[in-house]
């Protein structure tokens, strides 16, 4: 047996014996159903001081990116809409609170530092700042409510109780075709009283 036969024979034996095992492993790796990953529900906690807090696998979801990473892959229009509304309301509330705090601080400082005859503008500034601060609180309450709704919707997906909702049409009038003339049914006119034969 020469050296070429010594190398070819083990190679052929490997092809005959090993190839079916390799191909079976490859088929198993390609044919295994990947499917959607199993979603884990988000745990919701409520405390008096901190309000609502959310966690998954004992890790707290602290910022909007954490929620987006969980909810955006669902491709559910309603859950995404609620989360985006929450983010928008939260940022708007922050702006109102900053403006309100600045106005309140300016007003109080002016009231304490100015004589009584010049306090009217500072009263207006302080009251306006307080109102603006309260409005910011309303926006942030709405942000918490819509975020809670988005998380509840995600949890229904995680428990298999919900289906993906498509995006609603932007223009609902487009669903009603008013531009097309309405076809009226043909009725018997006074001159057409001929009975149709059976």
N, C-alpha and C positions, 0 to 999 in steps of 0.2 A: 504494500500500500504506500503510495507516494505521499508527499507532503500536501499536495493539493487535495487529495481525497480525504486526508485527515482533517482538513479544515472545512471541507464542503459537507461531509457527513454530519457532524454535530450541528451545523447550520440548518441542514434539511430537517434533522430531528427536532430542532427548536421550532422551526416553522410548522411542522406537522403537529407537535404536541402543545407548544406554547401559544400559537396564534389563536385557537378557539377560546382560550382563557382570556387573552387580551381583548379579543373582539367582544366577548361577553361583558367584560368590565366596561368597555367603551360604550356598549349599548345601554348598560345600566346607568352610566353617568349621563348619557344624552337623553334617555327616555324617562328619567325620573321626573315626575311632575314638579316643576319649580313652583308655579302658582304664586299667589300673593303671600307675603310673609304674614305669619300669625300676629295680629295686632294685640297689644296688651292695653287694657283699659287704664285711663289716667285716674289716679286717686285724687279726690277732692277733699281738702281739709278746711275747716272754718275755725278761726280764732277771733276772739273779741277785738283784740288790738290790731292784728295783722290782716284780718278779713279773710278772703278766700286765698288759698294757696293750692298749688297743683304739684303732683309728683308722679313719677313712673319709675318702677324698680327702685324705690327709695331714693331717687335723685329728684330734687326739686326743679321744676321748670320755672326759670327766673325771668327770662326775657322773651321777646316776641319771636326771635329766631328759633328758640326751642319748640314753640308751638307750631311755627311754620314747617319745621322739619317733620313733624308728625302729621299735620292736617293737610298740607298741600299735596302729598303723594296720593291722597284719597281721590283727587280730581272731582270732588263733590262741590258743586256750585254753592250750595247753601252754607256748608261749613266754612268754606273759604270766604264767602261774603261776610259771615258773622265775624270771622277773625279779622278781616281787613277793617270792618267797621269798628271793632274794638280798638285796633291800633290807631285808627284815625281819631276816634273820640278821646283816647288816652292822650295823644299828642295835643289835641285842641284843649283839653282840660288842663294840661301842664302849662300851656301858653296863658290861658286865662288866670291860672293860679299865680304865675310869676308876675303878670301885670297887676293882679289884685294885691299881691303881697307888697309890691313896690309902691302902689298907690296908698295902701294902708299905712305902710311905714312912713312914707312922705307926709301923709296927713297927720299922723300922730306926732311925728317930730315937729311939724309946723305948729300944731296946737300947743305943744309944750314950750316951744321956743318963742312964739310970737305974742305980742300983746293982745288983749281981748278984742280990741277994735279991728284987728286984722285977721281974725280966725275964720271968717266965713269961707274963703277959698279952701282952707285946709280941712274944714268940715266936709265940704263937697268932695275933696280928694279922698278923704278917709272913708266916707260912705261909699263912694264909687269903687274904691279898692276892695272894700268888704263885699260889695255886690258881685264884683268881678271874681273874687275868690270863691264865693258861693257857686257862681255859674260854672267855674272850673270843677268844683266838686260834683255838680250834676253830670257834667260830661264824663268824669271819671267813674261815676256810678253806672252810667250807661255802658262805658267800656267794660266794666266788670260783668255786667249782665250779659252783654253780647259774647264775651269770652266764655262765660259759663255755658251759654247756649251752644257755642262751637264745640266746647269740650264734651258736653252731653251728647251732641251728635256724633262726635268721634267715638265715644264710648258705645253708642248703639251699633256703630260699624264693628267695633272690636268684639261685641257680643253677638254679631251676626243678625241684628234686628233691623238693619237699615239698608236701603239701596241708594246707589248714586243718583242724585238729581241733576239733570242737565241744566245748563244756563237758560234762564227764561229769556224770551225774545225781548230785545231792547225796545222795540216799538210794537205795542200790542195792537195798534190799528192796522199793522201790516197783515195781521191774521185775518182781518175782515176785508174782503175785497169789495170796497165801495165803488171803485172805478168801473167795474163791469156793469153793463145795464142788466137790470133784472128782467128775466124772461117771464112774461105773463102767460098763463095757460090759455090755449085757444078755446074760446067758447062759441057756442052756436049763435050765429048772427040771425037777425030776423029773416033774411032771405035764404038761409041754409038750414032748412028744417027737414032735410032728407034723412030718413032713418037708414042707418047702415045695415046692410044685409048680413045675416048671421054667417 
